[in-house]
Amino acid sequence: MGKKILFVDDENDWREVAEMYLKDSGYEVLTARDATEALSRTEGVDLGLIILDLNLAGENGLILMKFLKRNHPDVPIILYTGQEHDAAAISHMLKQGARQYVRKGTLGELLQAVQGVLG
C-alpha cells in the first residue's frame, strides 16, 4: 500500500493488537507509546497516516496533533480514543486538523477509517 502508518497509543495491548491487525490488512505500521517516541518516529519517514490516541499517559494528544500537523501538514490524522466526546468537541477536534474521529471499539471500524483516508 506504500506509505507507512504511525499508530500512537500508550496502551501496550491496543498498540500491539492494532499493529498486527493493520499489518494483516496490508499496511506498513510504526508504533509509538508517547509524544516523544511519536516525534522521533516521524523524522525522515514518508508517513501516509497518523493514528493518535488523545490520552497518552498524562500527555495531551491534541497538543501533539497540533505539533505533528505543523511539521507534517500533508499527513492526515485519525484521532482514536476511548473517551466519549460530544458533537461540539468532536467538531472542534476536526477543525484543529484531525481528518477523522474514531472511538476505540472494534478494529473493523478503525480499518474502515484508515481505508477511507488512504483509499
C-alpha positions in Angstrom: 0.0 0.0 0.0 3.0 2.2 0.1 3.2 4.8 2.8 3.5 4.0 6.5 1.0 4.4 9.3 2.2 5.7 12.7 0.0 4.3 15.4 0.4 6.2 18.7 -1.2 4.8 21.9 0.2 4.4 25.4 -1.8 1.1 26.0 0.6 -1.7 25.0 -2.2 -4.2 24.3 -4.1 -1.9 22.0 -1.0 -0.8 20.2 0.2 -4.4 19.6 -3.2 -5.7 18.5 -3.9 -2.7 16.2 -0.4 -3.0 14.7 -0.9 -6.7 13.9 -4.4 -6.1 12.6 -3.3 -3.2 10.3 -0.3 -5.2 9.1 -2.5 -8.2 8.3 -4.7 -5.8 6.3 -1.7 -4.9 4.1 -0.4 -1.7 5.8 3.1 -1.0 7.0 2.9 0.2 10.6 5.2 2.0 13.0 4.2 2.4 16.6 4.9 4.9 19.4 3.8 4.9 23.1 4.1 8.6 23.8 4.7 12.0 22.3 8.5 11.8 22.4 8.5 8.5 20.7 5.9 9.7 18.1 8.0 12.7 17.2 11.2 10.7 16.8 9.3 8.1 14.6 8.2 10.8 12.2 11.7 12.1 11.4 12.7 11.3 7.9 9.8 8.9 7.3 7.3 9.1 4.5 4.1 8.7 6.5 0.7 8.3 4.9 -1.3 8.5 8.1 -1.1 9.0 11.8 -3.5 7.3 14.2 -3.3 9.2 17.5 -4.8 8.4 20.9 -6.0 11.5 22.7 -4.8 10.4 26.2 -1.1 9.4 26.3 -0.2 8.7 29.9 -0.7 12.3 31.1 0.1 13.9 27.8 -2.4 15.7 25.7 -3.0 14.2 22.3 -4.4 17.4 20.9 -1.2 19.3 21.6 0.8 16.5 20.0 -1.6 16.6 17.0 -1.0 20.4 16.6 2.7 19.8 16.6 2.5 17.0 14.1 0.2 19.0 11.8 2.6 21.9 11.9 5.6 19.7 11.0 3.7 17.3 8.6 0.8 19.3 7.3 0.0 16.9 4.5 -0.2 13.8 6.7 -3.8 13.0 7.8 -4.5 12.2 11.4 -7.2 10.0 12.8 -8.0 10.5 16.4 -8.6 7.2 18.1 -9.8 7.4 21.7 -11.6 5.5 24.4 -13.1 8.7 25.8 -16.5 10.0 24.9 -16.8 13.4 23.4 -19.9 15.3 22.4 -20.6 16.5 18.9 -19.2 20.0 19.6 -15.9 18.7 21.0 -15.5 16.3 18.0 -16.3 19.1 15.6 -13.6 21.3 17.3 -11.0 18.5 17.0 -11.8 18.1 13.3 -11.4 21.8 12.8 -8.0 21.7 14.6 -6.8 19.3 11.9 -8.0 15.7 12.6 -9.3 14.0 9.4 -11.5 11.6 11.4 -12.5 10.8 15.0 -13.0 7.1 15.9 -14.0 5.7 19.2 -12.0 2.7 20.4 -14.1 -0.3 19.9 -13.8 -2.7 17.0 -10.7 -2.9 14.9 -13.0 -3.2 11.9 -14.2 0.4 12.5 -10.6 1.6 12.7 -9.7 -0.2 9.5 -12.7 1.4 7.7 -11.5 4.8 8.8 -8.0 4.0 7.6 -9.3 2.8 4.2 -11.5 5.9 4.0 -8.5 8.2 4.5 -5.8 6.2 2.5 -8.2 4.8 -0.2 
